[in-house]
Amino acid sequence: METPRFELTASPHIKGPDSTPRIMWTVVGSLVPVILASVWYFGPSAVLVIATTTASCVLTERFLGHGRTLRDGSATITGILLGLTLPAGLPLWMAFIGGVFAIGLGKLIFGGLGQNVFNPALLGRAFMQAAFPQALTTWPDLGGSWWALRGDNLAFPFMTPHVVSSMTGATPLGLMKFEGAHTALAKLIFGSTGGSLGETASLVILVCGGYLALKKYLDWRIPISIFITVAVLSQLIHIFMPGKPDALFMLFSGGLMLGAVFMATDMVTSPSTPRGAWIYGAGIGALVVVIRLWGGLPEGVMYAILLMNSLVPFINRATQPRLFGTGKEAAA
Amino acid sequence: MRDLFWIFVSSMLVNNFTLVLFLGLCPFLGVSAKVATAVRMGMADIFVMVITSVTVSALNAWVLPHAPYLKIIAFIVVIASLVQIVEMVIRKVSPTLFRELGIYLPLITTNCAILGLALLQTSKGYGFTEGLVYAVGSGLGLTLALVLMASIRETVELASVPSIARNMGLVLIIAGSLSLAFMGFAGLFSS
């Protein structure tokens, strides 16, 4: 048979250089400064925890997955993000189990990349929060030797970790919620506060997120709508109930930056329409404010994103754009 | 007023019958394949729950003080007969809905969510108004869980799920994930 003179393919005909592995590895690259910041603040413990979650995610993908999605970097991203949400002093065996859960039951069980409903890293984190509540809320204090481990990282599996009492601190949100104490804004922006590995350095996260947004690897509408909702709501509440924290504190404390920039924007689990992205972001922002101010937990970003993840199929359906050329009735 | 609001939020989100208390799982797993059916099931649930709550308030006020040992039997008998009446009405009014709900409407009769509502309302000492708010909140919570589950199930219908997790396996995983997400509401408005 004669070879056709023209290549016949289905649309799209204009192809960009972007591919799944390229996008994923760029995101991994943009996470490097965040990892460096966490190593700067939390020392060798940060390296250990992040390396463990990444290794467990990649291994799970390798042994339970198809194998063909191993090199696209998505499991690496999940592993790094999961590590960044954990406290520095976490025993490594817990981190490992979290990674296995995140990839195994958060992603592979749905059929792998692109088909999962919930953000795997956050699902793994929520699972760990339910399974090891105490270890997950033991925050190391800053200060002391950089080389020292920030907790009992090397605890033997299923043994009670030694809690070094002099080294446990509190997160700014915890201080706010349970003691009504404020943390200085500069500390929050540069990250010299207690908290999970990757959430403290807000400025670094914003810069990396800005880079990804410029490359269009994340939908800028989602973080922007989260920030606007959180800022407006919390400032309004602050005006009427002065005991509640103000907008700047809410924006720069806790996992809001990390969650809004790197987790809520996960391409698989966020809405596919622009209008849906605004709704999704606003929902996350509102839930964050409600859970932080009135919930039993000091931090609610993880749960807010997971809850909105579960609404994404609904948002996608409700915000289908009108087909070009059809009337208003046809869209419904 | 504040108490009523708290009861409403608590029964709908914080102590969601399906996702936190794990009551009423049969309709949650059985009728959650399509959003439209899930919504109708939820409506039926709200309806039966409101009837239950009113009945329980009446029983608690007039019958059970004289015969406390009849509590569970009275609840089961009264609720079962009420659901039978509801079933007859639905069969007459909307045969489509009746067909679509299939076995699940009779299942509501023996549904733990309904008896759970009756017993919880009694043990929490809710009166008529509080009970009504509690029933509507719980029913809406059930509907919310059902609809969320159904919309997710419709989405993952085309996913290439590994054979070990086809159908019910994946549904249980999703249910667990939703339950994890709902843990975020723990302690909401309690202080």
HADDOCK unambig.tbl for C-alpha pairs under 7 A between the chains (distance, minus, plus):
assign (segid A and resid 109 and name CA) (segid B and resid 161 and name CA) 6.17 0.50 0.50
assign (segid A and resid 109 and name CA) (segid B and resid 162 and name CA) 6.37 0.50 0.50
assign (segid A and resid 109 and name CA) (segid B and resid 165 and name CA) 6.63 0.50 0.50
assign (segid A and resid 110 and name CA) (segid B and resid 159 and name CA) 6.57 0.50 0.50
assign (segid A and resid 110 and name CA) (segid B and resid 161 and name CA) 5.13 0.50 0.50
assign (segid A and resid 111 and name CA) (segid B and resid 159 and name CA) 5.93 0.50 0.50
assign (segid A and resid 111 and name CA) (segid B and resid 160 and name CA) 4.70 0.50 0.50
assign (segid A and resid 111 and name CA) (segid B and resid 161 and name CA) 4.28 0.50 0.50
assign (segid A and resid 111 and name CA) (segid B and resid 162 and name CA) 6.05 0.50 0.50
assign (segid A and resid 115 and name CA) (segid B and resid 156 and name CA) 6.88 0.50 0.50
assign (segid A and resid 115 and name CA) (segid B and resid 159 and name CA) 5.84 0.50 0.50
assign (segid A and resid 126 and name CA) (segid B and resid 180 and name CA) 6.24 0.50 0.50
assign (segid A and resid 127 and name CA) (segid B and resid 180 and name CA) 6.78 0.50 0.50
assign (segid A and resid 291 and name CA) (segid B and resid 185 and name CA) 6.79 0.50 0.50
assign (segid A and resid 291 and name CA) (segid B and resid 188 and name CA) 6.84 0.50 0.50
assign (segid A and resid 294 and name CA) (segid B and resid 188 and name CA) 5.55 0.50 0.50
assign (segid A and resid 294 and name CA) (segid B and resid 189 and name CA) 5.17 0.50 0.50
assign (segid A and resid 295 and name CA) (segid B and resid 185 and name CA) 6.40 0.50 0.50
assign (segid A and resid 295 and name CA) (segid B and resid 186 and name CA) 6.62 0.50 0.50
assign (segid A and resid 295 and name CA) (segid B and resid 187 and name CA) 5.30 0.50 0.50
assign (segid A and resid 295 and name CA) (segid B and resid 188 and name CA) 3.88 0.50 0.50
assign (segid A and resid 295 and name CA) (segid B and resid 189 and name CA) 6.05 0.50 0.50
assign (segid A and resid 296 and name CA) (segid B and resid 186 and name CA) 5.79 0.50 0.50
assign (segid A and resid 296 and name CA) (segid B and resid 187 and name CA) 4.07 0.50 0.50
assign (segid A and resid 296 and name CA) (segid B and resid 188 and name CA) 5.65 0.50 0.50
assign (segid A and resid 300 and name CA) (segid B and resid 184 and name CA) 6.52 0.50 0.50
assign (segid A and resid 303 and name CA) (segid B and resid 181 and name CA) 5.37 0.50 0.50
assign (segid A and resid 303 and name CA) (segid B and resid 184 and name CA) 5.05 0.50 0.50
assign (segid A and resid 306 and name CA) (segid B and resid 181 and name CA) 5.56 0.50 0.50
assign (segid A and resid 307 and name CA) (segid B and resid 181 and name CA) 5.65 0.50 0.50
assign (segid A and resid 310 and name CA) (segid B and resid 148 and name CA) 6.60 0.50 0.50
assign (segid A and resid 310 and name CA) (segid B and resid 152 and name CA) 6.97 0.50 0.50
assign (segid A and resid 311 and name CA) (segid B and resid 148 and name CA) 6.69 0.50 0.50
assign (segid A and resid 313 and name CA) (segid B and resid 151 and name CA) 5.95 0.50 0.50
assign (segid A and resid 313 and name CA) (segid B and resid 152 and name CA) 6.14 0.50 0.50
assign (segid A and resid 313 and name CA) (segid B and resid 155 and name CA) 6.45 0.50 0.50
assign (segid A and resid 314 and name CA) (segid B and resid 151 and name CA) 6.27 0.50 0.50
